[in-house]
Amino acid sequence: MRKILFPLLLGLALCGCARHYVITLNNGVQVGAKSKPKLKGGYYTFKDAMGEPSRVPAGRVREIAPSSMVRQQEPPFVPTVR
């Protein structure tokens, strides 16, 4: 029983840590983050998709959500040319 229980618990623990986030800015740009953004001194600090430390001013952020919860934005209306 212990041989099965340990790998199962280890797998569940590792899956919970692998959460990616999407930061949506006021202008509609979406930025991927490997770590959960934290608010420090008026800036959200996080590790970007490449693993480099980054920061964004809090006033530019519209939404922070896990990547599984984010819907892709539809492109703006583009008129057809006749």
N, C-alpha and C positions, 0 to 999 in steps of 0.2 A: 504494500500500500504506500509506503514512504517513497519508493522508487518512482511511483506515478505522481504523487502529490507534489513533490519538490519541483520537477520541471513544469508542471501546470501552474503553480504559484509564481515561479520565475517568469514564465511567459506572460502571465497576466500583469505582473509588475512592469515589465519592459514595454508592453503595449500601451499602458497608461502614460508613459513618459514621452512617447513619440508623437506629440501633438504639434501641428504647425498652425500658424495664425495668419490671417490676412488683414492688413491695415488698409482701410479705404480712406483716402484723403478727400478734402472738400472739393477738389477739382475732378474727382472720379477716378484718379489713378489708384491702382491697387498694388500694395507692396507686400511681398511674402516674408514671413518671419519664422525662423526655426525655434525661437524661444518666445515665451509669453512676454509681451511688452510691459515694462514697468515705468510708472510715472516718477521722474526724478527731476526736481527743479524746473518744471515747466516743459520738459521734454520726455517723450516716450523713448526709452532705450531698449534695444533688442538686438538679436543676432539675425542678420538678413539671410536670404536663401543660400548664400555662399559661405555662411558661418562667420562673417566679419561683423564686428560691433557697429551698430548704426544708431542714429537717433533722429526723431522727427518732432518738431514743435507741436505741443498739445493743441494749439489753436488751429492747426491744419488737419487734424484727425477728425473724420466723421464717424467712423465705426471701427472697432476691433472685434474680430470674430474668429472662431476656429475655422480652418479651411473646409471642414465638412459641412459647415452651416452657411457658407457664402454662396449666393447665386451669382452666376456670371451676368455682368451688366449687358443690357442690350445696347447696340450701337445707336447713336443719335439718328434722328430722322434724316434721311438723305433723299432729296427730291430726284425724281427720274427726269432725264433730259429727253425731249421729243425731237 
